Amino acid sequence: MRICHALQSFAPTWSAVPTGAVQLPDELERVIERQVAEGRATSTVAFLEEAALRLLDEDRLEQEDLQAAVQAGLADIEAGRYTLVATPEDDRRLDERLMARLRDGLAAEE
């Protein structure tokens, strides 16, 4: 299980206490304690710091991937590499082309 997903699944139940500490659900505490006992983290704080850094890094990478996809899409549009779907007939022809490409790709793998 990836750490960031484990934290996300518990995030709605976290609650701040007046001292600035975070009260974790018992199940998450047990998960972290196991990680520390197995030597995967040196402490609860180290585990949570690493998890937060991984989550931030994953978010940054997702944003970079999204930005790259947007730029590639815009470049394709500017170069005329797109299909306008304005009618049901356009949709049918596009579907046929995509299914043919899929069949060709699957046949090439065999």
N, C-alpha and C positions, 0 to 999 in steps of 0.2 A: 504494500500500500504506500502510495506517495505521501510524504509528510503534508504537503500543502492541501491535498484533498482531505486528509484526516482532520486538519485544523478547520477547513471550511465546513465540514459536516458538523463540527461542534460550535462554530462561531456564534450562532444565534443564542446559545445558552450561556455565553461568557457574561460575567457581570463585574464591573469595577467596584472595588471596596475603597473606603475613604483614604487608606494609606497609599493608594496608587498601585497596589498589587491587583492581580487578576485572580478571581476565583474560578477555577476550572471545574468542569463536571468530573465526577469520580471516575468515569470510564476513561476520559482523556488523561487524567492523572495516572491511571494504571498503565496506559499505553506508554506514556513518557517515562514512567518509572522502569518499565521493561526495557525501553531503549537505553536508558542510563545503565541499568544492570548488565545489559549485553555489551556495554562499551561503545555503543553507537553515538552517545553523547556524554559529555562529562558532567552535565548537571541539567536540571529542568530549565534553567535560564538559558543555557547554551543551546538546548534543544529548540526552545521557542525562538531564540534569535536566529538560528539556522533556518528554521521553518519560515520565519518572516522574510529573511533574505532570499530564500528560494522562491517564495511566492512573488516577491517584488521582481526578481529576475525573470520568472516565468511570464509575468504580466508585461514586462518590458519587451521580451522576445515576441510575445503575441502581438503587441502593438507594432513592432518592427515588421513582422510577417504581414500584418494587415496593411500597413503602409506600402510595403513592396507589392502586394497584390493590387492595391488601388493604382499604384503607378504603372504596373504592367497592363492593367485594364485600360487606363487612360491612353497609354501608348498604342494599344491595339485599336482603340476607337479612332485615334488620330491617324493611324495607318490604314484605316478602312477594314480592319479585320474584325468584323462583327456581323451579326445577322439581325435584321429588323423583323420583328414579329408583330404585325399589325392586324392580321386577320386569322381566323381559324385555319384557313388553308396554309398560311405561313407557318403556323404552329405545327400542323401535320407534317409539312415538308421538313421542318427542323427536326422533329421527332424521328422521322424516317432516316435522315442523315446521321443523327446521333446513334440510333440503333444499329445502322450499318457500320459505323466506326467501331462500336462496341463489339459487334460480331467479328469484324476483321481483326480487332485486337485480341479477342479470345482465340480465334483460329490461329493467329500467329504464335500464341503461347503453346499450342499443342505440338 
